[in-house]
Amino acid sequence: MSGGNMGDVRRAGGTVTRPAGPWTPAVHRLLHHLADAGVTGIPLPVAISPDGSRETVTYVDGEVPAYPMPAWVWGEPALTSSAALLRRLHDATVDVAHDGPWRSPAREPAEVICHHDAAPYNLVYADGIAVGAIDWDFAAPGPRVWDLAYLAYRIVPLTTEDVGDGFGPRERATRLDLLLAAYGSDASAGEVIRVAAERLRALAEFSDAQSVTQRRPELAAHAALYRRDAAALDGGALP
């Protein structure tokens, strides 16, 4: 396995090497905490290179889907199990120290440690059921709804782009309700949609910056989509 959307990621047997940075020690403390709390399906830290530029973690076995998503991603089992997994992960981070530095900015209220990219392409599935989560390098303290809104954006989905899901507004509304129920969230659908718009604007700014620093012009196109989707979600309505 080789790849990685934001850097060089390589698998060698039961381990994966990835880019590291000043945030990596905090992420490794988080992953150790999750493991100690009995959470499964997450990568476990193995080492950081002497120069701090690479990390090695364990490989998490299972299926990680990518766009264009396979049809099973749009099934109700994937939807509800993804939300339930996110809840378990969040609950296990409530007492994690917030000391950084973190790669993503902390957000208030800092209820949990957010994954910051909770989406099917960072979740591990077995027979269509979410059983794990990878790519924790953007984790940082934040409110539960920050992660939940982004998961909704990706798996309900809330985007205006045709990603092959085939859902209309009524089906999306039903799926959003299912997602919130599976997570056990007190947030309303309208609140989640409004937070998703805020999340997408922040992601657009980040993507624009990365398109320059990483010399990846395609990220500017991603940023434009995020802004269009954010505008469509303004006011708490489905696109």
C-alpha positions in Angstrom: 0.0 0.0 0.0 1.2 3.5 -0.8 -0.7 6.7 -1.1 -2.1 9.4 1.3 -4.0 12.5 0.3 -1.9 14.8 2.4 1.5 13.1 2.3 3.5 10.0 1.5 1.9 7.0 3.3 3.4 3.5 2.9 2.5 0.1 4.3 5.1 -2.6 5.0 3.5 -5.7 6.4 1.8 -5.0 9.6 3.0 -1.3 9.9 2.4 1.9 8.1 4.8 4.8 7.8 3.5 8.4 7.5 4.7 12.0 7.6 5.1 13.2 11.2 5.3 16.7 12.7 5.3 18.6 16.0 1.7 17.3 16.6 2.7 13.6 16.4 3.6 13.1 20.1 0.1 14.4 21.1 -1.6 12.1 18.6 0.4 9.2 19.9 -0.6 10.0 23.4 -4.2 10.0 22.2 -3.9 6.7 20.4 -2.3 5.1 23.5 -5.2 6.5 25.6 -7.8 5.0 23.3 -6.1 1.6 23.3 -5.8 1.7 27.1 -9.6 2.5 27.2 -10.3 -0.7 25.2 -11.0 1.0 21.9 -10.1 -1.3 19.0 -9.7 -0.7 15.3 -7.2 2.2 15.6 -3.6 2.4 14.7 -1.1 1.9 17.5 2.1 4.0 17.7 5.3 2.1 17.0 8.0 4.8 16.5 8.9 8.3 15.4 12.0 8.7 13.3 15.0 10.3 14.9 14.5 13.5 12.9 10.8 13.6 13.7 9.8 13.6 10.1 8.1 10.1 9.9 6.0 8.0 12.2 5.3 4.3 12.2 2.0 2.9 13.4 0.3 -0.5 13.1 -1.8 -1.3 10.1 -5.6 -1.6 10.8 -7.1 -4.5 8.8 -10.3 -4.0 7.0 -11.9 -2.1 4.0 -11.4 1.7 3.7 -13.5 2.9 0.8 -12.6 5.7 -1.5 -14.4 7.8 -4.1 -16.3 6.8 -6.1 -17.7 5.1 -3.1 -19.0 1.5 -3.3 -22.7 1.1 -3.1 -22.6 -0.4 0.4 -21.3 2.9 1.9 -24.7 4.4 1.2 -26.5 1.5 3.1 -28.1 2.1 6.5 -25.7 -0.3 8.3 -22.7 1.8 7.2 -24.4 5.0 8.1 -25.5 4.1 11.6 -22.4 2.1 12.5 -20.2 5.0 11.5 -22.1 7.3 13.8 -22.0 4.8 16.6 -18.3 4.3 16.2 -17.7 8.1 16.3 -19.7 8.2 19.6 -17.5 5.5 21.1 -14.3 7.3 20.0 -15.5 10.6 21.4 -16.6 9.1 24.7 -13.2 7.5 25.1 -11.4 10.9 24.7 -13.4 12.9 27.3 -10.6 12.7 29.8 -7.6 13.0 27.4 -5.2 15.9 28.2 -5.6 18.8 25.8 -1.9 19.6 25.8 -0.6 20.0 22.3 0.7 21.1 20.0 -2.1 19.8 17.7 -2.1 20.1 13.9 -5.6 21.5 13.8 -6.7 24.5 15.9 -8.6 23.6 19.1 -12.2 24.7 19.1 -14.6 25.5 21.9 -16.4 24.0 23.7 -13.5 21.4 23.8 -15.8 18.5 24.8 -13.7 15.7 23.2 -10.7 15.2 21.0 -12.1 15.5 17.5 -10.7 13.3 14.7 -11.2 16.3 12.3 -11.6 14.2 9.2 -14.3 11.6 10.3 -15.5 10.3 6.9 -15.9 6.9 5.2 -12.5 7.3 3.6 -10.9 7.4 7.1 -13.0 4.6 8.6 -12.4 0.9 8.5 -15.3 -1.4 7.6 -15.9 -5.1 7.9 -18.9 -6.4 5.9 -20.3 -2.8 5.7 -20.0 -2.1 9.4 -17.6 0.6 10.7 -15.1 -1.1 13.0 -12.2 1.4 13.1 -10.7 4.7 12.3 -7.4 5.8 10.8 -5.5 9.0 9.9 -5.6 10.7 13.3 -2.9 13.4 12.4 -5.4 16.3 12.3 -7.0 15.4 15.7 -7.5 18.2 18.2 -9.8 19.3 21.0 -13.2 20.4 20.0 -17.0 20.0 20.3 -18.6 16.7 19.4 -20.8 18.3 16.7 -17.7 19.5 14.8 -16.9 15.9 13.9 -20.5 14.8 13.7 -21.3 17.5 11.2 -18.5 16.5 8.9 -19.4 12.9 9.1 -22.9 13.9 8.1 -21.5 15.9 5.2 -19.7 12.9 3.8 -22.1 10.0 4.6 -25.6 11.4 4.5 -24.3 13.1 2.3 -25.0 16.8 2.4 -22.9 17.8 -0.6 -24.3 19.3 -3.8 -21.9 17.2 -5.9 -23.1 14.0 -7.5 -21.2 11.3 -5.6 -23.4 8.4 -6.8 -25.6 8.1 -3.7 -28.9 8.8 -5.6 -30.7 10.3 -2.6 -33.2 13.2 -2.8 -33.8 15.8 -0.1 -36.4 13.7 1.8 -34.1 10.7 1.9 -31.2 12.9 3.1 -33.3 14.3 5.9 -34.2 10.7 7.0 -30.6 9.6 6.8 -29.5 12.6 8.9 -32.1 11.8 11.5 -30.8 8.2 11.6 -27.2 9.4 11.9 -28.0 11.6 14.9 -30.0 8.9 16.6 -27.2 6.4 16.1 -24.7 8.8 17.6 -27.1 9.7 20.4 -26.7 13.4 19.7 -28.8 16.1 21.4 -28.1 18.4 18.4 -30.9 19.2 16.0 -30.6 18.5 12.3 -30.6 22.2 11.6 -27.7 22.8 14.0 -25.7 20.0 12.5 -26.3 21.5 9.0 -25.2 24.9 10.2 -22.0 23.5 11.8 -21.3 21.6 8.6 -21.4 24.9 6.7 -18.9 26.4 9.2 -16.7 23.3 9.0 -16.6 23.5 5.2 -15.6 27.1 5.2 -12.7 26.3 7.5 -11.8 23.4 5.3 -11.9 25.6 2.2 -9.4 28.0 3.7 -7.1 25.1 4.7 -7.4 23.6 1.2 -6.6 26.9 -0.5 -3.5 27.3 1.7 -2.4 23.7 1.0 -2.8 24.1 -2.7 0.0 26.7 -2.6 2.3 25.2 0.0 2.1 21.7 -1.4 1.9 22.9 -5.0 -1.3 20.9 -5.5 -3.7 23.1 -7.6 -6.5 20.4 -7.4 -7.0 21.4 -3.8 -8.2 24.8 -4.9 -11.0 23.1 -6.8 -11.8 21.2 -3.6 -12.0 24.5 -1.8 -14.4 25.9 -4.4 -16.7 22.9 -3.9 -16.6 23.3 -0.1 -17.6 26.9 -0.4 -20.5 26.1 -2.8 -21.7 23.4 -0.4 -21.4 25.7 2.6 -23.5 28.3 0.8 -26.1 25.6 0.0 -26.2 24.6 3.7 -26.6 28.2 5.1 -29.7 28.6 7.2 -29.8 25.0 8.2 -31.5 23.5 5.2 -30.6 20.5 3.1 -29.0 21.2 -0.3 
